[in-house]
Amino acid sequence: MPQPKMGMNKQSIYYISKTIGLGLFLFFTLNFSARAQSCDKILSDAEKAFEVGNLYSLADILLPCVKNGGYNRDERIRALRLLTISSLYIDEPESAEQYFLALLKEKPDYQPQQSDPQELHDLAQRYTTMPRVSFLPLQFGITYARPSIVNEYTIDSYTDAQTYEGRSGMMTGAGAEITIKPWLSAGTGVYYANYRFSYRNTILGYSQLNFTENRQVFSFPLYLRLIHPGLFKKLRPYVYAGASYDLMIGAEARGLVRRDITQQEVDVTGPDIDLDDQRSPTGLTAMIGTGVAMRAGTNFILVDIGYRKGFSNGLDSDGQFRNSTLVYRYGFTDNDHTLNSFTAMVRFLVPLYAPRMVKKRDEL
């Protein structure tokens, strides 16, 4: 007679392992759920005990769930607040300080409510969460640029023959700030800016040149930001001022057209022309602006408008007449000029909070 095969086939092994896996999953899920329900009930019972004055056993009841992750963030904040106040009431200041510091790490923007005991208000006054450093990982907005002529170069006798008109561009970047005082910070960063403006020149009353310049710049600002403590607790107006070192990375004239006003000659057009040789590679810009910071959780959204005033000549005189196409085909002679612009920016500020006790005067 054929002997039966010993052992289990692959299908049996699959079903057994699947059953064990499902059992372990249910065990840990139910265990976690039971623990969460238990900690939730413990917190509710602790709050009731606090209300009737049973304070001495609260730490023994609440700490296991606080330390073992039995609470979500809101529940952990409630538990730490309860432990802080009860420690103050039973004259355990060191424990109260320990719990309150943990509370601030959990919720850096925590402030006692008016209904909270005075002891908690007094303790909160001894601590600060003021960040030493804040990051601005995302900043973007628009620019509106327009040059100012310093020295005009033209073959026409009319002083208003050449005009510039502003055009919108864009700006984006990232940066960081160092907190000097709660109301004062110093910042820096790196920005990419695209400045655009149109140029028009009427030459000797018969020919008109038009094009749009597209200039690209990397900016490295250094500024101070003065912050109001806050309006309605969620809005913080501010002003800023500083200077920027600018590095020109590209410039070109687009849409070049020289039209014959008398209509006796054919219009002159052509491809875009590189203006890098005619632009100063570096420059210095002053900047000033105002805005408001809006709280978004523990972070902030900043919205501001600003003005940037150029102090360096945008024209590189060595390359002023280097492009023969511009000079002879279009009759363009560039001017000494500074580049000014308005900006409208949205910034995302991420403070790195540092909860700590404020030093007393005799400790300084």
Legacy VTK file of the C-alpha trace (Angstrom):
# vtk DataFile Version 3.0
C-alpha trace
ASCII
DATASET POLYDATA
POINTS 364 float
0.000 0.000 0.000
1.245 3.544 -0.743
2.376 5.337 2.380
0.760 8.758 3.167
3.060 11.726 2.669
4.271 13.292 5.890
4.368 17.073 6.553
2.298 19.973 5.309
1.956 21.218 1.778
2.498 24.830 0.761
-1.200 25.699 0.898
-1.474 24.542 4.515
1.586 26.565 5.495
0.100 29.649 3.800
-3.209 29.395 5.688
-1.492 28.777 9.026
0.855 31.765 8.631
-2.042 33.935 7.521
-4.052 32.909 10.578
-1.128 33.647 12.918
-0.537 37.041 11.309
-4.207 37.962 11.608
-4.223 36.864 15.219
-1.188 38.993 16.077
-2.689 41.993 14.300
-5.967 41.661 16.235
-4.070 41.184 19.497
-2.006 44.345 19.140
-4.927 46.351 17.763
-7.272 45.356 20.576
-4.526 45.827 23.151
-3.770 49.338 21.866
-7.475 50.195 21.727
-8.019 48.928 25.264
-5.014 50.887 26.507
-6.220 54.050 24.738
-9.691 53.646 26.233
-8.162 52.990 29.632
-5.929 56.093 29.467
-8.828 58.189 28.250
-10.904 57.095 31.231
-7.957 57.681 33.568
-7.637 61.253 32.320
-11.363 61.851 32.759
-11.272 60.386 36.277
-8.173 62.460 37.122
-9.919 65.668 36.080
-12.874 64.784 38.285
-10.529 63.991 41.187
-8.813 67.342 40.695
-12.135 69.159 40.872
-12.914 67.657 44.274
-9.395 68.286 45.616
-7.799 64.836 45.382
-4.379 66.052 44.210
-1.693 63.842 45.723
-2.377 60.737 43.631
-2.702 62.462 40.244
0.936 61.955 39.250
0.803 58.205 39.971
-2.394 57.938 37.936
-1.475 60.052 34.908
2.278 59.570 34.392
2.143 55.972 33.054
-0.115 57.054 30.197
1.902 60.245 29.603
5.207 58.362 29.382
3.949 55.330 27.425
2.191 57.185 24.621
-1.319 56.461 25.832
-2.520 59.973 24.954
-2.860 61.909 21.753
-1.448 65.438 21.639
-4.532 67.194 23.038
-4.911 64.665 25.835
-1.216 64.906 26.677
-1.546 68.708 26.956
-4.553 68.319 29.264
-2.678 65.827 31.445
0.481 67.960 31.695
-1.558 71.051 32.570
-3.330 69.091 35.299
-0.033 67.780 36.673
1.474 71.286 36.655
-1.391 72.898 38.576
-1.699 70.051 41.083
2.068 70.200 41.767
1.787 73.927 42.426
-1.094 73.357 44.828
0.727 70.684 46.838
3.895 72.796 46.997
6.116 70.778 44.658
7.597 73.590 42.535
10.311 71.485 40.908
7.762 68.976 39.627
5.534 71.817 38.426
8.441 73.311 36.469
9.235 69.925 34.941
5.628 69.348 33.833
5.202 72.881 32.534
8.382 72.656 30.467
7.091 69.411 28.932
3.802 71.186 28.229
5.588 74.006 26.393
7.549 71.507 24.306
4.265 69.900 23.324
2.527 73.222 22.653
5.020 76.108 22.254
2.255 78.710 21.897
0.530 77.656 25.110
-0.851 80.482 27.241
-2.848 80.072 30.494
-6.500 81.026 30.262
-8.069 83.732 32.409
-9.925 81.031 34.354
-6.660 79.265 35.275
-5.282 79.780 38.808
-2.911 82.676 39.403
-0.152 80.247 40.326
-0.118 78.934 36.743
-0.013 82.477 35.338
2.922 83.316 37.617
4.769 80.166 36.543
4.170 80.902 32.843
5.748 84.341 33.266
9.021 82.652 34.198
9.255 80.758 30.899
9.698 81.657 27.256
9.433 79.672 24.028
11.011 82.444 21.948
12.835 80.775 19.035
16.520 81.482 18.603
16.304 80.653 14.895
13.439 80.604 12.404
13.485 79.296 8.849
11.719 80.686 5.789
11.763 77.610 3.538
9.187 78.937 1.103
8.837 82.487 -0.201
7.278 83.610 -3.445
5.708 86.692 -4.953
5.692 89.204 -7.793
7.899 92.129 -8.763
7.106 95.318 -10.633
10.348 96.840 -11.918
11.143 100.156 -13.552
14.612 101.695 -14.170
15.518 105.281 -13.291
17.812 107.039 -15.779
20.970 108.517 -14.248
22.708 109.663 -17.456
20.904 109.601 -20.775
22.617 108.686 -24.035
20.646 109.510 -27.181
21.090 111.092 -30.566
17.739 112.827 -30.138
17.456 116.311 -28.635
14.189 115.576 -26.872
14.676 114.696 -23.215
11.485 112.641 -23.084
12.276 110.592 -26.186
13.224 107.529 -24.063
10.729 106.041 -21.609
10.561 102.947 -19.423
7.379 101.221 -18.297
7.161 98.671 -15.516
6.198 95.057 -16.088
5.428 92.269 -13.642
7.957 89.569 -12.846
8.412 87.014 -10.097
10.567 86.378 -7.040
11.157 83.273 -4.936
13.670 82.185 -2.350
14.491 80.794 1.069
16.073 82.249 4.183
16.500 82.249 7.925
16.147 84.695 10.812
17.884 85.012 14.166
15.773 86.310 17.047
17.466 89.204 18.827
14.505 90.284 20.957
10.862 89.134 20.941
10.141 92.197 18.805
13.310 92.217 16.678
14.947 89.705 14.348
17.747 89.766 11.775
17.429 87.810 8.557
19.196 86.744 5.409
18.660 84.346 2.532
18.977 83.825 -1.184
16.383 84.916 -3.734
15.881 84.453 -7.438
14.229 87.500 -9.014
12.944 88.083 -12.512
12.636 91.804 -13.343
10.821 92.892 -16.497
10.224 96.314 -18.025
9.588 97.797 -21.463
11.717 100.353 -23.286
10.561 102.828 -25.931
12.595 105.407 -27.801
11.538 107.777 -30.552
14.568 108.561 -32.716
14.650 111.898 -34.593
10.912 111.900 -34.989
10.770 109.182 -37.646
11.685 105.870 -35.987
10.414 104.242 -32.812
12.172 101.384 -30.992
10.302 99.050 -28.615
11.382 95.989 -26.668
10.960 94.316 -23.279
13.976 93.566 -21.117
13.978 90.428 -19.017
16.633 90.564 -16.273
17.404 87.701 -13.883
19.151 88.248 -10.566
20.247 86.323 -7.493
19.874 88.483 -4.372
21.522 87.998 -0.985
19.758 90.291 1.515
20.596 91.258 5.066
17.766 92.937 6.965
16.176 93.727 10.320
12.510 92.976 11.003
10.655 94.925 13.702
7.585 93.039 14.943
4.537 94.328 16.808
3.535 91.979 19.689
0.210 91.273 17.992
-3.298 92.430 17.263
-6.190 90.134 18.153
-3.506 87.595 19.261
-3.226 86.122 15.753
-1.943 89.049 13.669
1.528 90.525 14.087
2.270 93.614 11.975
5.904 94.232 11.114
8.255 96.441 9.139
11.628 95.528 7.699
14.601 97.337 6.215
17.982 96.297 4.906
20.228 95.943 1.889
20.840 93.309 -0.742
23.883 92.256 -2.735
22.677 91.362 -6.234
24.318 89.056 -8.736
23.083 89.426 -12.311
22.806 86.025 -14.012
21.122 86.965 -17.288
19.474 89.728 -19.317
17.958 89.857 -22.762
15.934 92.157 -24.994
12.757 90.501 -26.236
10.298 91.452 -28.943
12.573 94.014 -30.626
10.744 96.185 -33.150
11.912 99.409 -34.809
9.000 100.996 -36.605
9.148 103.731 -39.216
6.650 106.328 -38.017
6.326 107.822 -41.546
5.500 104.362 -42.938
8.042 104.878 -45.718
10.321 102.021 -44.662
9.775 98.417 -43.598
9.750 97.746 -39.842
12.926 96.225 -38.452
12.490 93.098 -36.301
14.682 90.239 -35.181
15.340 87.557 -32.582
15.900 88.222 -28.878
19.309 89.724 -28.079
21.544 88.871 -25.128
22.306 91.939 -22.970
24.753 90.322 -20.545
27.722 92.333 -21.861
25.856 95.588 -21.234
24.811 94.806 -17.665
26.845 95.215 -14.480
27.457 91.767 -12.988
26.847 92.920 -9.395
24.878 95.606 -7.627
23.688 96.945 -4.285
20.030 97.506 -3.456
18.317 99.011 -0.402
14.972 97.591 0.622
12.121 98.484 2.940
8.668 97.044 3.491
5.745 96.297 5.771
3.469 93.346 6.296
1.577 91.157 8.711
2.310 87.710 10.155
-0.661 85.376 10.609
-0.439 82.380 12.894
-0.862 78.972 11.243
-0.641 76.497 14.103
2.825 76.974 15.603
4.098 78.497 12.339
3.339 81.779 10.578
2.294 82.968 7.133
3.785 86.372 6.295
2.284 88.672 3.677
4.135 91.896 2.864
4.764 94.579 0.288
8.128 96.243 -0.205
10.194 98.630 -2.256
13.716 97.984 -3.525
15.875 100.970 -4.528
18.927 100.285 -6.673
22.126 102.189 -5.849
24.413 100.639 -8.456
24.569 101.426 -12.139
22.879 98.673 -14.120
24.919 99.560 -17.237
28.403 98.169 -17.759
30.017 101.020 -19.697
32.674 98.721 -21.134
30.013 96.840 -23.066
27.721 99.752 -23.850
28.428 99.736 -27.607
29.723 96.187 -27.917
26.616 94.795 -29.614
26.699 96.199 -33.149
23.224 94.860 -33.944
21.678 96.953 -31.188
23.658 100.040 -32.144
23.376 100.011 -35.941
20.284 97.931 -36.697
18.053 99.288 -33.935
19.757 102.566 -33.005
19.867 101.633 -29.320
22.344 103.313 -26.964
21.801 102.198 -23.392
21.647 104.617 -20.448
23.256 104.757 -17.023
20.418 103.637 -14.793
19.410 102.101 -11.490
16.786 99.393 -11.222
13.947 99.906 -8.731
11.028 97.611 -8.011
7.965 97.006 -5.895
7.442 93.535 -4.448
4.484 91.647 -3.005
5.506 88.483 -1.171
4.008 85.535 0.698
6.394 83.802 3.110
6.122 80.705 5.306
7.934 81.085 8.646
8.883 78.022 10.713
10.175 78.973 14.200
12.450 76.540 16.001
10.959 77.047 19.454
13.236 76.731 22.470
11.155 76.415 25.679
13.260 77.514 28.637
13.131 79.360 31.905
13.798 83.090 31.760
16.869 84.008 33.768
16.329 86.276 36.719
18.253 89.539 36.957
20.429 88.227 39.764
21.417 85.258 37.557
22.655 87.396 34.689
LINES 1 365
364 0 1 2 3 4 5 6 7 8 9 10 11 12 13 14 15 16 17 18 19 20 21 22 23 24 25 26 27 28 29 30 31 32 33 34 35 36 37 38 39 40 41 42 43 44 45 46 47 48 49 50 51 52 53 54 55 56 57 58 59 60 61 62 63 64 65 66 67 68 69 70 71 72 73 74 75 76 77 78 79 80 81 82 83 84 85 86 87 88 89 90 91 92 93 94 95 96 97 98 99 100 101 102 103 104 105 106 107 108 109 110 111 112 113 114 115 116 117 118 119 120 121 122 123 124 125 126 127 128 129 130 131 132 133 134 135 136 137 138 139 140 141 142 143 144 145 146 147 148 149 150 151 152 153 154 155 156 157 158 159 160 161 162 163 164 165 166 167 168 169 170 171 172 173 174 175 176 177 178 179 180 181 182 183 184 185 186 187 188 189 190 191 192 193 194 195 196 197 198 199 200 201 202 203 204 205 206 207 208 209 210 211 212 213 214 215 216 217 218 219 220 221 222 223 224 225 226 227 228 229 230 231 232 233 234 235 236 237 238 239 240 241 242 243 244 245 246 247 248 249 250 251 252 253 254 255 256 257 258 259 260 261 262 263 264 265 266 267 268 269 270 271 272 273 274 275 276 277 278 279 280 281 282 283 284 285 286 287 288 289 290 291 292 293 294 295 296 297 298 299 300 301 302 303 304 305 306 307 308 309 310 311 312 313 314 315 316 317 318 319 320 321 322 323 324 325 326 327 328 329 330 331 332 333 334 335 336 337 338 339 340 341 342 343 344 345 346 347 348 349 350 351 352 353 354 355 356 357 358 359 360 361 362 363
